[in-house]
Amino acid sequence: MPPWKTWTALGLVYVVWGSTYLAIAYVVESFPPLLAGFLRFAIASILLLAFLLVRRGRTLRATRRQWMGAAGIGLLLLLCGNGGVTVAEERGLPSGLAALLVAGVPLYVAVFRVLGRDRPAGRTVTGVLIGFVGLGILLLPGTRPSGVSFGPAGLVLAGSFCWSFGSVLSTRLDLPSDPLVTTLGEMLGGSLGFLIAGLVAGERLPTSHVTSASLVGLGYLVVFGSIVAFTAYSWLLGTAPVSTVATYAYVNPVVAVVLGALFRGEDLTVTSVVGGLVTVVAVVVVVSQEGGGQRLEGAEPSAAPTALPTTTVGGVAQEPVDRQGRLRISDT
């Protein structure tokens, strides 16, 4: 395989998934956060359904239990995980800081591994400890704009824990055998959850004063964040070593921080830079330990790749794939 093809696909994943944090910041300028999530994943569900039924001629074969399992995972990954980021940015949390906090997802999955009575390697434990130091630095008052409380950062952390738990749980539930059907079930469950939560919270879709930046951001999240990047990611899973594909787990936060500073003037304090560097280094340690140099043949993407759960009980182990052969790390 020509190296340029691999690096082109990696570049798409690096830039697109790293830029989704910036796109969310623009979307919530006009749209309420929860209903914005509903629109994003409902539209993406329709496009994926059309692809499965028309372009590939696939039948949606799954039992009721499998559909329910996929929908439940979608609630954890999308409503709680992505929703936490979206609400936090709507409440003023800088997109770059949100990305740095989400970068800790592989660390949380390693913690779930310990709770599941697996025995992580010493290097993994070291990486987790380093990572929590970095996250602690990121949560210091000096890393947030003056007017932004701890609450939005706490939402991102809570959402990341839900994302990690959903990642681990997805390896133990009975899900559809076709990964794309699982993806559809997760997005349908997540979009329905966003709709219900938004209506309960009293949100209403705007009928006027919608900025062009918000519309472009929403379209970008649907087309590029939910389709283009996943296509590149799917191709990478079948052609590149896991350790190479996993590099986006620590490149995405850097991309998000740079874009936030360039396009939205988000300040980079010394504290946030130090905390971010410590966290990214910790993720490098964990991902390199768990990722090995394996290659995944014929794998397809999930609805929301997350942080390296394993086929063994208890979370992250030596095989950084779920039971359907998919590497799962992190995406907004």
C-alpha positions as CSV (number, residue, x, y, z in Angstrom):
1,M,0.0,0.0,0.0
2,P,1.5,3.4,-1.0
3,P,2.4,5.4,2.1
4,W,0.8,8.5,0.7
5,K,-2.6,6.9,0.8
6,T,-2.2,6.0,4.5
7,W,-1.0,9.5,5.4
8,T,-3.8,11.1,3.4
9,A,-6.4,9.0,5.3
10,L,-4.7,9.8,8.6
11,G,-4.6,13.5,7.7
12,L,-8.4,13.4,7.2
13,V,-8.9,11.8,10.5
14,Y,-6.5,14.1,12.3
15,V,-7.9,17.3,10.9
16,V,-11.6,16.4,10.6
17,W,-12.1,14.9,14.0
18,G,-9.9,17.5,15.6
19,S,-11.9,20.2,14.0
20,T,-15.3,18.9,15.2
21,Y,-14.8,20.8,18.5
22,L,-14.5,24.0,16.6
23,A,-17.6,23.2,14.5
24,I,-19.6,22.5,17.7
25,A,-18.6,25.9,19.0
26,Y,-20.1,27.5,15.9
27,V,-23.3,25.4,15.9
28,V,-24.2,26.3,19.5
29,E,-24.1,30.0,18.6
30,S,-27.6,29.6,17.0
31,F,-28.8,26.1,17.9
32,P,-29.7,24.9,21.4
33,P,-27.0,22.2,22.3
34,L,-29.3,19.1,22.8
35,L,-31.5,19.7,19.7
36,A,-28.3,20.4,17.7
37,G,-27.1,16.9,18.6
38,F,-30.5,15.5,17.6
39,L,-30.2,17.2,14.2
40,R,-26.7,16.0,13.7
41,F,-27.2,12.4,14.4
42,A,-30.7,12.2,13.0
43,I,-29.5,13.5,9.6
44,A,-26.5,11.2,9.7
45,S,-28.8,8.2,10.5
46,I,-31.0,9.0,7.5
47,L,-27.9,9.2,5.2
48,L,-26.5,6.0,6.6
49,L,-29.8,4.2,6.2
50,A,-30.1,5.3,2.6
51,F,-26.6,4.0,2.0
52,L,-27.3,0.6,3.5
53,L,-30.6,0.1,1.6
54,V,-29.7,1.6,-1.7
55,R,-26.0,1.8,-2.4
56,R,-25.0,-1.5,-0.8
57,G,-28.4,-3.3,-0.9
58,R,-28.0,-4.4,2.7
59,T,-30.8,-5.8,4.8
60,L,-31.0,-4.5,8.4
61,R,-30.9,-7.9,10.0
62,A,-30.8,-7.7,13.8
63,T,-32.9,-8.9,16.7
64,R,-34.9,-6.6,18.9
65,R,-32.4,-7.2,21.7
66,Q,-29.5,-6.3,19.4
67,W,-31.3,-3.1,18.3
68,M,-32.0,-2.2,22.0
69,G,-28.4,-2.9,22.9
70,A,-27.1,-0.6,20.1
71,A,-29.5,2.1,21.0
72,G,-28.4,1.9,24.6
73,I,-24.7,2.2,23.6
74,G,-25.7,5.2,21.5
75,L,-27.2,6.9,24.5
76,L,-23.9,6.6,26.4
77,L,-21.6,7.5,23.6
78,L,-23.6,10.2,21.8
79,L,-26.1,11.7,24.2
80,C,-23.8,11.6,27.3
81,G,-20.4,11.7,25.6
82,N,-20.9,14.1,22.7
83,G,-23.8,15.9,24.5
84,G,-21.6,16.7,27.4
85,V,-19.1,18.4,25.1
86,T,-21.8,20.3,23.2
87,V,-23.6,21.6,26.3
88,A,-20.2,22.6,27.8
89,E,-19.2,24.6,24.8
90,E,-22.6,26.3,24.7
91,R,-21.9,27.4,28.3
92,G,-18.6,29.0,27.3
93,L,-16.0,26.2,27.7
94,P,-13.3,26.8,25.0
95,S,-13.3,24.1,22.3
96,G,-9.6,23.5,22.7
97,L,-9.9,22.9,26.4
98,A,-12.9,20.6,25.8
99,A,-10.7,18.5,23.4
100,L,-7.9,18.3,25.9
101,L,-10.3,17.0,28.6
102,V,-11.7,14.4,26.2
103,A,-8.2,13.3,25.4
104,G,-8.2,11.5,28.7
105,V,-10.8,8.9,27.5
106,P,-8.1,6.1,27.0
107,L,-7.1,6.7,30.6
108,Y,-10.7,6.2,31.9
109,V,-11.1,3.0,29.9
110,A,-7.9,1.7,31.6
111,V,-9.5,2.5,34.9
112,F,-12.6,0.5,34.0
113,R,-10.2,-2.4,33.1
114,V,-8.9,-2.3,36.7
115,L,-12.4,-2.2,38.0
116,G,-13.2,-5.2,35.8
117,R,-10.4,-7.2,37.6
118,D,-8.0,-7.2,34.6
119,R,-4.4,-6.6,35.3
120,P,-3.1,-3.8,33.1
121,A,0.6,-3.6,32.3
122,G,2.8,-1.4,34.5
123,R,3.3,1.0,31.7
124,T,-0.4,1.4,31.3
125,V,-0.8,2.2,35.1
126,T,2.0,4.7,34.8
127,G,0.4,6.4,31.9
128,V,-3.0,6.6,33.7
129,L,-1.4,8.2,36.8
130,I,0.5,10.7,34.6
131,G,-2.7,11.4,32.8
132,F,-4.7,12.2,35.9
133,V,-2.0,14.7,36.9
134,G,-2.5,16.4,33.6
135,L,-6.2,16.4,33.9
136,G,-5.9,17.9,37.4
137,I,-3.8,20.7,36.0
138,L,-6.4,21.3,33.2
139,L,-9.2,21.7,35.9
140,L,-7.4,24.4,37.8
141,P,-9.2,27.8,37.7
142,G,-6.5,29.5,35.7
143,T,-7.1,27.3,32.6
144,R,-10.7,28.5,32.1
145,P,-11.9,31.9,31.0
146,S,-12.9,34.2,33.9
147,G,-16.7,33.8,33.8
148,V,-16.7,30.0,33.1
149,S,-17.2,27.9,36.2
150,F,-16.1,24.4,36.8
151,G,-19.5,23.1,35.7
152,P,-18.9,22.9,31.9
153,A,-15.5,21.2,32.5
154,G,-17.3,18.7,34.8
155,L,-19.8,18.0,32.1
156,V,-17.0,17.0,29.7
157,L,-15.4,14.8,32.3
158,A,-18.8,13.1,33.1
159,G,-19.5,12.7,29.4
160,S,-16.1,11.1,28.9
161,F,-16.6,8.6,31.6
162,C,-20.0,7.7,30.1
163,W,-18.2,7.3,26.7
164,S,-15.6,5.1,28.2
165,F,-18.2,3.0,30.0
166,G,-20.2,2.6,26.8
167,S,-17.0,1.5,25.0
168,V,-16.4,-1.2,27.5
169,L,-20.0,-2.2,27.7
170,S,-20.2,-2.5,23.9
171,T,-17.8,-5.4,24.0
172,R,-20.1,-7.4,26.2
173,L,-23.6,-6.8,24.7
174,D,-25.2,-8.7,21.9
175,L,-25.1,-6.2,19.1
176,P,-25.9,-6.6,15.3
177,S,-23.3,-8.6,13.5
178,D,-22.9,-5.9,10.8
179,P,-20.9,-3.0,12.3
180,L,-22.8,-0.5,10.1
181,V,-26.1,-1.7,11.3
182,T,-24.7,-1.3,14.9
183,T,-23.7,2.2,13.9
184,L,-27.2,3.0,12.7
185,G,-28.7,1.7,15.9
186,E,-26.4,3.7,18.0
187,M,-27.1,6.9,16.1
188,L,-30.8,6.3,16.2
189,G,-30.7,5.7,19.9
190,G,-28.5,8.8,20.5
191,S,-30.6,11.1,18.3
192,L,-33.8,10.0,20.0
193,G,-32.1,10.6,23.4
194,F,-31.0,14.1,22.3
195,L,-34.6,14.9,21.1
196,I,-36.2,13.8,24.4
197,A,-33.6,15.6,26.6
198,G,-33.8,18.8,24.5
199,L,-37.6,18.9,24.8
200,V,-37.5,18.2,28.5
201,A,-35.0,20.9,29.0
202,G,-37.3,23.3,27.2
203,E,-35.2,23.8,24.1
204,R,-36.8,24.9,20.8
205,L,-35.3,25.0,17.4
206,P,-34.6,28.6,16.2
207,T,-37.0,30.0,13.6
208,S,-34.9,33.1,12.9
209,H,-31.4,34.6,13.6
210,V,-29.6,31.4,12.6
211,T,-26.1,32.3,11.5
212,S,-24.5,31.0,8.4
213,A,-21.6,29.8,10.6
214,S,-23.9,27.6,12.6
215,L,-25.5,26.1,9.5
216,V,-22.1,25.4,8.0
217,G,-20.9,23.9,11.2
218,L,-23.9,21.6,11.5
219,G,-23.4,20.5,7.9
220,Y,-19.7,19.9,8.5
221,L,-20.5,17.7,11.6
222,V,-22.9,15.6,9.6
223,V,-21.0,15.2,6.3
224,F,-17.4,15.4,7.4
225,G,-17.5,14.5,11.1
226,S,-19.9,11.6,10.7
227,I,-19.3,10.3,7.2
228,V,-16.0,11.4,5.5
229,A,-13.8,10.8,8.5
230,F,-15.4,7.5,9.3
231,T,-14.8,6.3,5.8
232,A,-11.1,7.2,6.0
233,Y,-11.0,5.6,9.5
234,S,-12.6,2.4,8.2
235,W,-10.1,2.1,5.4
236,L,-7.2,2.6,7.8
237,L,-8.4,-0.2,10.1
238,G,-8.0,-2.6,7.2
239,T,-4.7,-1.4,5.9
240,A,-2.6,0.2,8.7
241,P,-1.2,-1.0,12.0
242,V,-3.4,-0.3,15.1
243,S,-0.5,1.7,16.7
244,T,-0.5,4.0,13.6
245,V,-4.3,4.5,13.5
246,A,-4.4,5.2,17.3
247,T,-2.1,8.2,16.9
248,Y,-5.2,10.4,16.2
249,A,-6.1,10.0,19.9
250,Y,-3.4,12.4,20.8
251,V,-3.2,14.4,17.6
252,N,-6.9,15.5,17.6
253,P,-6.5,17.6,20.8
254,V,-3.6,19.5,19.4
255,V,-5.6,20.2,16.2
256,A,-8.5,21.4,18.3
257,V,-6.4,23.7,20.4
258,V,-4.7,25.3,17.4
259,L,-8.0,25.8,15.5
260,G,-9.7,27.3,18.6
261,A,-6.9,29.8,19.0
262,L,-6.8,30.7,15.3
263,F,-10.5,31.0,14.5
264,R,-12.1,31.9,17.8
265,G,-9.3,33.6,19.6
266,E,-9.3,31.1,22.5
267,D,-6.5,31.9,25.0
268,L,-3.8,29.4,25.6
269,T,-2.6,29.9,29.2
270,V,0.6,28.4,30.5
271,T,-1.4,26.2,32.8
272,S,-3.5,24.8,30.0
273,V,-0.5,24.2,27.8
274,V,1.3,22.3,30.5
275,G,-1.8,20.3,31.5
276,G,-2.5,19.4,27.9
277,L,1.1,18.3,27.2
278,V,1.1,16.1,30.3
279,T,-2.3,14.5,29.3
280,V,-1.2,13.9,25.7
281,V,2.0,12.3,26.8
282,A,0.1,10.0,29.1
283,V,-2.3,9.0,26.3
284,V,0.7,8.3,24.1
285,V,2.1,5.9,26.8
286,V,-1.3,4.1,27.2
287,V,-2.1,3.9,23.5
288,S,1.3,2.7,22.6
289,Q,1.2,0.0,25.3
290,E,-2.3,-1.2,24.4
291,G,-2.1,-0.7,20.7
292,G,0.9,-2.9,19.9
293,G,1.6,-3.3,16.2
294,Q,-1.4,-5.3,15.2
295,R,-3.2,-4.9,11.9
296,L,-7.0,-5.2,11.6
297,E,-8.2,-6.9,8.4
298,G,-11.5,-6.0,6.9
299,A,-12.7,-3.9,9.9
300,E,-15.4,-1.3,9.7
301,P,-16.0,1.8,11.9
302,S,-18.4,2.1,14.7
303,A,-20.8,5.0,15.3
304,A,-18.3,6.6,17.6
305,P,-14.8,5.1,18.0
306,T,-13.7,5.3,21.5
307,A,-10.9,4.3,23.8
308,L,-9.5,0.9,23.0
309,P,-11.7,-1.7,24.7
310,T,-10.7,-5.3,24.4
311,T,-12.2,-8.6,23.5
312,T,-11.5,-9.8,27.0
313,V,-13.7,-9.1,30.0
314,G,-12.9,-5.9,31.8
315,G,-12.0,-3.2,29.3
316,V,-8.6,-2.5,27.8
317,A,-6.2,-5.3,27.4
318,Q,-3.6,-6.4,24.8
319,E,-6.1,-6.5,22.0
320,P,-7.4,-3.0,21.3
321,V,-10.5,-4.0,19.4
322,D,-14.1,-4.8,20.3
323,R,-15.7,-8.1,19.6
324,Q,-16.6,-7.0,16.0
325,G,-13.1,-6.1,15.1
326,R,-13.3,-2.4,15.5
327,L,-10.7,-0.1,17.1
328,R,-12.6,2.4,19.3
329,I,-10.8,5.5,20.6
330,S,-12.5,8.9,20.7
331,D,-14.4,11.4,18.6
332,T,-16.6,14.3,19.2
